[in-house]
Amino acid sequence: MRTLCVLCLAAMLCQCAVNDDRVSALLVSPAGEQYEFYSCAQLLGILKAIKTSQKELKSHIANAGTIGSVVGGYKLDYANQHGSFVAARNAARDKNCEIPADVVVDEPL
C-alpha cells in the first residue's frame, strides 16, 4: 500500500499521463463492495456528505495552487473522494435507489 501511495504521489507531482479516474480507481473499488450492506437512505447520506467534502477540497485546491494542493494531499484526497462517490453511486444504482438529480459526480480534477 505504501508503494502504491508513493507511485500515485510521484505521478501527480510530475503531472505524468495519469488520469485522476485511474488514481481514484486504484484507491477505491468502483464496484462498491464496501457499500453492499448499506440501505438507500444511508447511501444517499454518504453521497451528499461526499459532495460537501468535494466542494471543500476544491476550495482548498484553488487556494493552494497546483504545487500546494499536491504537496498538501488535497488532490489525492479529492481522487479518493471521487472514487468513494462512484462506488457509493454504483451501489445505489445496483439497489435501484432513487438518486436526486442534484447529487451527481463532479468531474475529476
N, C-alpha and C positions, 0 to 999 in steps of 0.2 A: 504494500500500500504506500509506503514511504517513497519507493521508486516511482510509482505512478504519479504521486503528487509533485515530485521533483521534475519529472518529464513534462507534466502539464504546465507547471510554472515556467520552466525553461522555454517551452514552445510559445507561451503567451508573452514572455519577455522579449523574445526575438521577433515576435509578430510573424512567425512562420505560417505556412499554409494549413494551420489547424483551425477548423471550423468550430465555433462555440457549441454547435449542436453535438459535435463529436465529443467535445470535452464534457458536456453535461451528460451525454450517454455513458461515458466512462465512469462518472461519479454516481449516477443513479440509474437503475434499471428502468427503461421506459415501459416495460410490461406492467409495472405497478404491483408486483407481488407483495411489496411492503404494505399495500393498502387493501389487500384481499379481504380482510375481515371487517372493514370499515363500512358503516351504513352510509346511505346517500347524504343524510344530514351532516355526518362527520366529514365526508369528502368535500361537501360544499364549503364547510367551515375552513378546511385545510386550503382549498383553492383560494378563498378570499384572503386568508392570512398570508399566503404566498404572494398574492398580488400586492398587498400592502408592503410586504418586505421588499419586493422587487422595486416598487416606487422609491422606497428609502435608499436602496442600493444605487439606483440610477442617479439619485441626487448626490450621493457620496462620490460616485464615479465622475459626475460632471464637475463637482467641486475640486476633486483631487487631481484631475487631468489624467492623461494616459499613463505615465510612469507611476504616479502616485497611486492610481487605482489598482495597478498590477501589484506593486510592492505592498500596498495595504491589504491586498487579498480581496478587494471588492469585486473584481471581475470573476475570480474563482468562486466567490460566494454567489454571485449572480448566476453563473453557469450551474451551480448546484441547485439553486432555487428554480431555475428554468427546468432542469431535469426532474425535480420533485413535482413541479406543476404538471409536466407532461405525464408523469407516472400516475398522479392522482386523477388527472383528467381522463386518462385511458381506463383506469379502474372504474371511474364513474360511468363512462360510456359502456363498459362491459356489463355493468349492473343496471343499465338503462335508466340512470338517474337523469333528472331534468337539470340541465346546466343553464343558468341565465346567460343571456347574450352579453352582459357586461363583464362576465368572468371568462375572458379569453386570454390565451397565452400571449405574452409580449414576445416580440422578435428578439432572438439572442443578440448580445452586443457584438 
